[in-house]
Amino acid sequence: MVLLFIGVVVLAFFLSRYVARALIWAAQKVAIHADSTDNELKSMQLRQVETYLSVAVALIRALIVAVVAYITWRILSPTDNPSGVAAIGASAFFVVFAGQTLGMLLRDITSGAMMITEQWFSVGDHIKIEPFPDLTGVVERFNLRSTKLRSLSGEVIWVNNQHIQAVHVTPRGLKTMAVDVFTRDEERAVARIKEIINTIPTGTMMLASPLRITRVEKWASDTTRITIVGQTAPGREWLIEQFLVNTLADIDDGVDKSERLFLYKPFARFADEAATKKFKRAVRAKQ
């Protein structure tokens, strides 16, 4: 009876794997639609569906095994009349199991359920997990017990949900940055900036799109402020913060101060539009 019970549980486990594969196939189809749509709201909704399917995979697998195991046990042992010694032994085993294993599992499930309910993040989002400053990546899988990340270097990272204290979510998976330069020769400065822009590679893991000049503003009779804006994958901010800034600064390297193209060293800053709008409400500086 025991061997038959174990055999049925093993069969239920493999059955749950096939059901899980069907759900994963459906999640992949949803992911393709989410990544190909231009509507940001629809993309977020599809990613939520993908997240729920990812959670359902683990739940359904556990549910199938548990239900089949319970039904089989009831069939094989319709009349439960355990002896006192067996009952005490089973109770002691359960206390140890619950304290060492079930407690950890329940903490993971509780944390995962709260994050799903409050929609902390979805599959496909780029996140950074606290209190681990170096733990960043794209969410590949998310269920009630754990979260699977893919880092920028390609590493796969698994995190128990109970250890996630806070999450930094990168909107649209991009960091928007701007570089400001000041010049007295607007025409020549714009031409040199465009030459440099054409040398910086673009792509999913580099610049999301070519840098562009978004503002040419007169500050004084002989001074012009030029703003360059670009978006990078998280972890590639150095392309703008360092490479672009240093390349622009090298133009005037060794040149006499009176003949420099740029009056000051270029500086980089974050330029997310949504953040700007939120801070505009929060900052109440008197003019």
N, C-alpha and C positions, 0 to 999 in steps of 0.2 A: 504493500500500500504506500509505503514511504517512497519507494523508487518510482511508482506510478505517479505519485503526487509531484515529485521533482521533475519527471519527464514532461508532465502537462505544463508545469510552470515554464520550463525551457521552451516548449512549443509556443506558449503564449508570448514569451519574450521575442521570439523570432517573428511572430505575427505582428507584434507591436512595431517591429522595425520596418516591416513593409508598409504599415499604415503611416509611420513617420516619414518614410520616403515619399509617399503620396502628398503629404502636407508640405514637405520641403520642396517638391516639384511645384506645387501651387504657389509657395512663397517666392520661388525663383521667378515665376511668371509675373507675379505682382511687382517684384524688384525691377524687372526689365521695364515695365510700364512706368514705374515711379521714376526711373533714371532717364527715360526718354521724353517724358512730358515737360512742356514749357511752363505749365501752370504750377506755380509754387505751392498754392493751397492744395491742389489735387495731389501733388507729389508728397506733401506732408501726410495727407490722408492715406495714401497708398502705403507709405512707410509705416504708419500705425497699424494698418492691416497686416503688413509683413511681420511686425513685431508680435501681434496677437497670434499669428500662425506659428511663429517661432516658440512662443510660450505653450501653445497647444500641443506641439510635438512631444514635449516632455510630459505634460499632463496626461495625454492620451496613452502614451506608452506605459506610464505607471498605473493608470487606471485599468488598462486591459490586463496586465499581469496580476494586479490585486484582485480584480473581480474573478478572473479565471481560477486563481489560487483559492479564493474563498469558496467558490462553488464546488470545486473539486474536493476540497477538504470536507465540505458538508456531505457530499455524496459518499465519500469513502468512510466518513465517520459520522453517521447520522445521529448517534446517541452519544453525547459527550458525558462521560462519568469518570473524570480523572480522579485518581487517588489523592489523598491529602499530601503525600510526599511530592507527587508530580506537580500538584497545584502550587506548592511552596517553591519548588524548583523553577517552575515557569514564571512565577511572580518575581523571584529574585533575578532571573535572567532578564525579564522585561525592565526592571528598575535599572539594572546596569546598562542595558541597551538604550533605554530612553535618556538616561543621564549623559552617556558618552556620545551617542550618535544622533538620536532623535532630536535632542535639544539643539544641536548645531544645525540640523536640517530645518527645523522649525524656524530658527532665527533667520536663515537664508530665505525661506519661503515668505516669512513676514516682511522682510526688507524688500524682496522682489515684488510682492503684491502691492506694497505702498508705492514703489517707484512706478509700477504700471498704472496704478490708479491715478497718481498725480502727473503721469506722462513726463517723467524726467527727461527721457530721451527715447529714440526709436532706432531700429536696425538701420544702418547706413549713416548715422550721425557720427561726427568726429567729436570725441569727448576726452577730457582729462579728469582723472579720478583722484580725489583727496581721500586720505592724507598721503598719497604717493605722488610726489611732484613729477616723476619721470614716467608715470603710467598714463600714456596717451595712445590713441588709435581710433580706428573706425570700428563701430559695433558690427560684428558679423553675426552674432547670435545672442539672444537674450531670453532667458526663461526665469522661472520663479527661484531657482537655486543659484544660478551663476550667470556671468556675463563674459562673452568671448570677444576679444579685441584683436585687430590686426594693426600693428604699429607701422610707422613710416619706413622702418628698415625691413618689413616683411615678417617680423616675429609674430607668433600667435600667443596671446596672453589670456589666461583664464583667471577670473576674479570671483570669489564668493561674495554674494550680494550683501551679506552682513558686514563686510569690511568696507563697503562703499559709504563714506560719510558725506561726501558732496561731489557734485559733477559739474565740470565746465563744458558747456555745449557750444561748439563753433557753428554759428548760423550759416547754412548753405555750405559748410565745410571749407570756407574761405576766410582769410584774413585780409582786410582792405587797409592799405597803407598809402600814405602820401609823402612826397618829398618836396620841400619848398626851397627855391633858390632865388637870389636877388642879383640883378645885373643892371648895367647901364647901357648895354648893347643888346636890345631885345631880339633883333633879327638874327644876329650871329649866335646868340645863346640858344634860341629855339632850334636853329639848324644843328648845332653841336649835340643838343639833347636828343634830337630825333636820330642822329647817327648812333648814339649810345644805345638808345631804345632798341634799335634793330639788331644789336649784338647780343641781347639777353634772350636765352631760349624760353619758349613757352611750351606748356604741356600740363597734364594732370598733376604731376608731382613737382612742377616748377612754377612758372607764372601761369595762372589760369588763362590769361589773355594778354596781348601786348600792352605794355605801359602806354599811357596816353596823357597828353597835356590837357588838363581840364580848366585851367585858369591862367590868364595873362592879365595882370592887374597893375595899373600905374599907381605907384605909391608916392612919388614926388616928381619933380620936373625931370629928373635924370635917373630915376630908379624904377625898376619893374620887378614885380614879384611873379614868378612862374611856378605853378603847382603841377606836379606829376603824380598820377594816381595809378595804382595797380593792385591786383589781388593774387595772393599766393596760397598754396596749400599750407596748413599749419606745420610749423617746423622749417619752412623755407623762407621765413621772413628775412633772413640774411641776404637774400637776393636784392632786396630793396634797402634794408637798413645798412648793409655794409657794402655790397658790390656796387650798387648804383651810386650811393653817396660817395664812396671812395673814388670811383671812376670820375665822377663830376669834379671832385676836389683835385684830382691829379691833373686836370686840364690847366690849372694855374700853378702847378708845382714848379718852383724855381723862377716864376715870373715876378717882376717888380710889382709892388702893390698898386701903383698908379695905372698899370696896364692889365690888371687881372680882368678876366671875363666876368667872374662872379665876385660880388663884394664880400660875401661871408661864406663860410663853409656850409654846404647844404645840410639840412637836418630832416630826419624822418619822423613821422608820427602816425598813429592809428587814425583812420578816417572812415569808420563805419557810420553810415547814414542813420541807421536805427539808434545807435548809441548817442549820436549827436542830438537827435530829437529828444531822447529821454533826458539827457543832461541839460538840455535847454529848459526843460520843465523844473529840474532840480536846482540848477545854479541861478541864483537871484542876485547877481552882482549889480551894484548901483553904478550907473554910467556917470 
